[in-house]
Amino acid sequence: MAVESEVISTELWIIFFTILSITIAIDLGLIHKIKRKLAKIPKTETEHVMSVKEALGWTITWISLAGVFAGVIYFALGNEKMIEFVTGYTLEKSLSVDNMFVFLLVFTTLGIPHKYQHRVLSMGILSAIAMRIGIILVGATLLDKFHWMIYIFGGMLLYTAIRMILQKEEKKIELEKNIAVRILKKFMPVNLSLVGSKFIVPINGVLHATPLLVALAIVELTDLVFAMDSIPAVLAITRDPFIVITSNVFAILGLRALYFLIGGMMERFHYLKPGLIVLLLFIGTKMMISEVYPIPTATSLIIVFIILAVVIVASLLRKPKTAKHE
């Protein structure tokens, strides 16, 4: 049985990385670029702008793909592992929506137009996948070798929830004080004038970072901080590296389309922050009491869905603010 289990595990990893390679190639438009080169079609300077309709189609596609993979896990590893995958995916997807507010804030502060934002997000997604796989493997190993680490991870989630309660809403990023910008300036000077879709531009023989590279640096650091919260949350559901990695990656893959889908509707998510705070408090508490009262994964999935459903319905039902005086 051990040999059979190993074979199944290897096959699943192969299926996952095959799907990952194909989806990344499609999402980044690599297949389209190869076809264009083979057909010798000249490159145009016009950047493709993803419409809301196209973003909706891609969002549905990515979610459906995750559902198909959940089915593969069900037939290969059983119902329990499938529930773990769905719970981890739902958690990661819901927590990532809050990250999109930061993305919008970055692009607004730097004055990056809609048509160039997808380039920053595409580069960010690739590095985020590589970074998260490393963090997940380290986190899972720590939990296996040092079981008491579960209390540290649980405490991190509770601390994040409390920090979100006390945190003031930012309207603009202070570039001079931002740590990502300060680190970037140690490697090269920064030029905040937009130069098309370029990340780096030479000025007087010296390479300068453009607003796109500044945005990428901030997005990457933000995702690193975000991963330190979201990955322990998924590790509270399962410590299986395969489930944690696949659920994280599938959730990240559709972020670019989801950003362009809800980018213009973010102000409608009035109760997103309170909902995420409740989610983090629940998962953090689940980790802290796991030795005394382990909460079943299926129960966790139901609670996560209930919290998200309440947030969405309450946000949609809330009436927009009207001025007191016309």
C-alpha positions as CSV (number, residue, x, y, z in Angstrom):
1,M,0.0,0.0,0.0
2,A,2.9,2.4,0.8
3,V,4.3,1.9,-2.7
4,E,0.8,2.5,-4.3
5,S,0.4,5.6,-2.2
6,E,3.8,6.9,-3.3
7,V,2.9,6.3,-7.0
8,I,-0.5,8.2,-6.6
9,S,1.3,11.1,-4.8
10,T,3.9,11.3,-7.6
11,E,1.2,11.2,-10.3
12,L,-0.7,14.0,-8.6
13,W,2.3,16.2,-8.4
14,I,2.9,15.6,-12.1
15,I,-0.8,16.4,-12.9
16,F,-0.5,19.6,-10.7
17,F,2.7,20.9,-12.3
18,T,1.4,20.1,-15.8
19,I,-1.8,22.1,-15.1
20,L,0.2,24.9,-13.5
21,S,2.6,25.2,-16.5
22,I,-0.2,25.3,-19.0
23,T,-2.3,27.8,-17.0
24,I,0.6,30.1,-16.4
25,A,1.5,30.0,-20.1
26,I,-2.2,30.9,-21.0
27,D,-2.5,33.5,-18.2
28,L,0.7,35.3,-19.3
29,G,-0.3,35.1,-22.9
30,L,2.9,33.1,-23.8
31,I,0.9,30.8,-26.1
32,H,-0.5,33.8,-28.0
33,K,3.1,35.3,-28.3
34,I,4.5,32.0,-29.7
35,K,1.7,31.8,-32.2
36,R,2.3,35.4,-33.2
37,K,6.0,34.8,-33.7
38,L,5.4,31.6,-35.7
39,A,3.0,33.5,-37.9
40,K,5.5,36.4,-38.1
41,I,2.9,38.9,-37.0
42,P,4.6,42.2,-35.9
43,K,4.3,43.2,-32.3
44,T,2.1,46.2,-31.6
45,E,2.7,48.7,-28.9
46,T,-1.0,48.6,-27.9
47,E,-1.5,47.0,-24.5
48,H,-4.4,44.6,-24.0
49,V,-6.9,45.9,-21.4
50,M,-9.0,43.2,-19.7
51,S,-12.6,44.1,-19.8
52,V,-15.0,43.2,-16.9
53,K,-16.7,40.6,-19.2
54,E,-13.4,39.0,-20.0
55,A,-12.3,39.1,-16.3
56,L,-15.6,37.4,-15.3
57,G,-15.0,34.7,-17.9
58,W,-11.4,34.0,-16.7
59,T,-12.5,34.1,-13.0
60,I,-15.1,31.5,-13.7
61,T,-12.5,29.4,-15.6
62,W,-10.0,29.5,-12.8
63,I,-12.6,28.6,-10.1
64,S,-13.9,25.8,-12.3
65,L,-10.3,24.5,-12.8
66,A,-9.9,24.4,-9.0
67,G,-13.1,22.5,-8.8
68,V,-11.9,19.9,-11.4
69,F,-8.7,19.5,-9.4
70,A,-10.7,19.0,-6.2
71,G,-12.5,16.2,-8.1
72,V,-9.1,14.7,-9.0
73,I,-8.1,14.8,-5.3
74,Y,-11.4,13.2,-4.3
75,F,-10.9,10.2,-6.6
76,A,-7.2,9.8,-5.8
77,L,-7.0,10.6,-2.0
78,G,-10.6,10.5,-0.7
79,N,-13.3,12.9,0.6
80,E,-11.3,14.2,3.6
81,K,-8.4,15.5,1.5
82,M,-10.9,17.0,-1.0
83,I,-12.6,18.9,1.8
84,E,-9.1,20.1,3.1
85,F,-8.3,21.4,-0.4
86,V,-11.6,23.2,-0.9
87,T,-11.3,24.8,2.6
88,G,-7.7,25.9,2.0
89,Y,-8.6,27.3,-1.4
90,T,-11.7,29.2,-0.1
91,L,-9.6,30.6,2.8
92,E,-6.8,31.7,0.6
93,K,-9.2,33.2,-2.0
94,S,-11.2,35.2,0.6
95,L,-8.1,36.5,2.4
96,S,-6.5,37.5,-0.9
97,V,-9.4,39.9,-1.7
98,D,-8.1,42.2,1.1
99,N,-4.8,42.2,-0.7
100,M,-6.4,43.7,-3.8
101,F,-7.2,46.9,-1.9
102,V,-3.5,47.3,-1.4
103,F,-2.9,46.7,-5.2
104,L,-5.4,49.3,-6.1
105,L,-3.9,51.7,-3.6
106,V,-0.4,51.1,-5.1
107,F,-1.5,51.7,-8.7
108,T,-3.5,54.8,-7.7
109,T,-0.6,56.3,-5.7
110,L,1.9,55.7,-8.6
111,G,-0.5,56.8,-11.3
112,I,-0.2,53.5,-13.2
113,P,-3.0,53.3,-15.9
114,H,-5.2,50.3,-16.2
115,K,-3.5,49.0,-19.3
116,Y,-0.2,48.5,-17.6
117,Q,-1.4,47.1,-14.3
118,H,-1.7,43.5,-15.7
119,R,2.1,43.4,-16.4
120,V,2.9,44.2,-12.7
121,L,0.3,41.6,-11.5
122,S,1.6,38.9,-13.9
123,M,5.2,39.3,-12.7
124,G,4.0,39.4,-9.1
125,I,2.0,36.2,-9.5
126,L,5.0,34.2,-10.8
127,S,7.3,35.2,-7.9
128,A,4.5,34.8,-5.4
129,I,4.0,31.2,-6.4
130,A,7.7,30.4,-6.0
131,M,7.9,32.3,-2.7
132,R,4.8,30.6,-1.2
133,I,6.0,27.1,-2.1
134,G,9.2,27.7,-0.1
135,I,7.3,29.2,2.9
136,I,4.8,26.4,2.9
137,L,7.5,23.7,2.9
138,V,9.3,25.4,5.8
139,G,6.0,25.9,7.8
140,A,4.9,22.3,7.3
141,T,8.3,21.0,8.3
142,L,8.3,23.2,11.5
143,L,4.9,22.0,12.5
144,D,6.0,18.3,12.0
145,K,9.2,18.7,14.0
146,F,8.1,21.2,16.6
147,H,4.4,20.7,17.3
148,W,4.4,23.7,19.7
149,M,4.8,26.0,16.6
150,I,1.1,25.6,16.1
151,Y,0.6,28.0,19.0
152,I,2.9,30.6,17.5
153,F,1.1,30.4,14.1
154,G,-2.2,30.7,15.9
155,G,-0.9,33.7,17.9
156,M,0.2,35.3,14.6
157,L,-3.3,35.0,13.2
158,L,-4.9,36.5,16.3
159,Y,-2.3,39.3,16.3
160,T,-3.1,40.1,12.7
161,A,-6.9,40.2,13.5
162,I,-6.3,42.6,16.4
163,R,-3.9,44.7,14.2
164,M,-6.7,44.9,11.5
165,I,-9.2,46.1,14.1
166,L,-6.8,48.9,15.2
167,Q,-5.5,49.8,11.7
168,K,-6.6,53.0,10.1
169,E,-7.8,53.0,6.5
170,E,-5.0,54.2,4.2
171,K,-6.0,56.6,1.3
172,K,-2.5,56.8,-0.2
173,I,0.9,55.0,0.2
174,E,3.8,57.2,1.4
175,L,6.5,56.2,-1.0
176,E,9.4,57.8,0.9
177,K,8.5,55.8,4.0
178,N,7.6,52.5,2.3
179,I,10.2,49.8,3.2
180,A,10.0,48.2,-0.3
181,V,10.8,51.5,-2.0
182,R,13.7,52.1,0.4
183,I,15.1,48.6,-0.3
184,L,14.8,49.1,-4.0
185,K,16.6,52.5,-3.8
186,K,19.6,50.7,-2.4
187,F,20.0,48.8,-5.7
188,M,19.1,51.5,-8.2
189,P,17.8,55.1,-8.4
190,V,14.0,55.5,-8.8
191,N,12.4,57.6,-11.6
192,L,8.7,58.1,-10.9
193,S,7.9,59.2,-14.4
194,L,6.0,56.5,-16.3
195,V,7.9,55.2,-19.4
196,G,5.3,53.1,-21.2
197,S,5.3,49.5,-20.0
198,K,9.0,49.4,-19.1
199,F,10.2,48.3,-15.6
200,I,13.7,49.7,-16.0
201,V,14.9,52.7,-18.1
202,P,18.4,54.1,-18.7
203,I,18.9,57.7,-17.9
204,N,22.3,59.3,-18.6
205,G,23.8,55.8,-18.8
206,V,22.4,54.8,-15.4
207,L,19.5,52.3,-15.0
208,H,16.5,53.7,-13.1
209,A,13.5,51.9,-11.7
210,T,10.2,53.1,-13.2
211,P,6.8,53.3,-11.4
212,L,6.1,49.7,-12.7
213,L,9.1,48.3,-10.9
214,V,8.3,50.3,-7.8
215,A,4.8,48.9,-7.8
216,L,6.1,45.4,-8.3
217,A,8.4,45.8,-5.3
218,I,5.6,47.0,-3.1
219,V,3.3,44.2,-4.3
220,E,5.9,41.5,-3.7
221,L,6.6,42.7,-0.1
222,T,2.9,43.1,0.6
223,D,2.4,39.5,-0.6
224,L,5.2,38.2,1.6
225,V,3.6,39.8,4.6
226,F,0.2,38.5,3.5
227,A,1.6,35.0,3.0
228,M,2.8,35.0,6.6
229,D,-0.9,35.3,7.7
230,S,-2.7,33.2,5.0
231,I,-0.3,30.2,5.0
232,P,-0.6,29.5,8.7
233,A,-4.4,29.8,8.3
234,V,-4.3,27.0,5.7
235,L,-1.9,25.0,7.8
236,A,-4.5,25.1,10.5
237,I,-6.7,23.1,8.2
238,T,-4.1,20.6,7.0
239,R,-0.4,20.0,7.3
240,D,-0.2,18.0,4.1
241,P,2.2,20.1,1.9
242,F,0.5,18.9,-1.3
243,I,-2.9,20.2,-0.2
244,V,-1.5,23.4,1.2
245,I,0.6,24.2,-1.9
246,T,-2.0,23.2,-4.5
247,S,-4.8,25.1,-2.7
248,N,-2.6,28.2,-2.4
249,V,-1.4,28.1,-6.0
250,F,-4.9,27.6,-7.5
251,A,-6.2,30.5,-5.4
252,I,-3.3,32.8,-6.6
253,L,-3.7,31.8,-10.3
254,G,-7.0,33.6,-10.7
255,L,-6.0,36.7,-8.7
256,R,-5.2,38.9,-11.8
257,A,-8.6,38.3,-13.4
258,L,-10.4,38.6,-10.0
259,Y,-8.6,42.0,-9.5
260,F,-9.9,43.4,-12.8
261,L,-13.4,41.9,-12.1
262,I,-13.9,43.5,-8.7
263,G,-11.5,46.5,-9.1
264,G,-14.4,48.9,-9.8
265,M,-16.6,47.4,-7.2
266,M,-14.3,47.3,-4.2
267,E,-16.1,50.1,-2.5
268,R,-19.2,47.8,-2.4
269,F,-17.4,45.3,-0.1
270,H,-18.3,47.4,3.1
271,Y,-18.1,44.4,5.5
272,L,-15.0,42.7,4.0
273,K,-12.6,43.8,6.7
274,P,-14.9,42.8,9.6
275,G,-15.5,39.4,7.8
276,L,-11.7,38.8,7.4
277,I,-11.1,39.7,11.0
278,V,-13.7,37.1,12.1
279,L,-12.1,34.6,9.8
280,L,-8.6,35.1,11.2
281,L,-10.0,35.1,14.8
282,F,-11.7,31.8,14.1
283,I,-8.7,30.1,12.4
284,G,-6.3,31.4,15.1
285,T,-8.5,30.1,17.9
286,K,-8.9,26.8,16.0
287,M,-5.1,26.4,16.1
288,M,-4.8,27.5,19.8
289,I,-7.3,25.0,21.0
290,S,-6.5,22.2,18.6
291,E,-5.0,20.0,21.3
292,V,-8.0,20.4,23.6
293,Y,-10.8,20.5,21.0
294,P,-9.9,19.7,17.4
295,I,-12.5,21.2,15.1
296,P,-13.3,18.9,12.1
297,T,-12.3,20.2,8.6
298,A,-15.8,19.9,7.3
299,T,-17.1,22.1,10.2
300,S,-14.4,24.6,9.4
301,L,-15.4,24.7,5.8
302,I,-19.1,25.3,6.7
303,I,-18.1,28.1,9.1
304,V,-15.9,29.8,6.5
305,F,-18.7,29.7,3.9
306,I,-21.2,31.1,6.4
307,I,-18.8,34.0,7.3
308,L,-18.2,34.8,3.6
309,A,-22.0,34.5,2.8
310,V,-22.9,37.0,5.6
311,V,-20.2,39.4,4.4
312,I,-21.4,39.3,0.7
313,V,-25.1,39.5,1.5
314,A,-24.7,42.2,4.1
315,S,-22.5,44.3,1.7
316,L,-25.0,43.9,-1.2
317,L,-28.0,44.8,1.0
318,R,-26.3,47.9,2.5
319,K,-27.7,51.1,1.0
320,P,-25.2,53.6,-0.4
321,K,-24.6,56.7,1.7
322,T,-26.6,59.7,0.6
323,A,-25.7,63.3,1.3
324,K,-27.5,65.0,4.2
325,H,-27.9,68.2,2.2
326,E,-28.4,68.4,-1.6
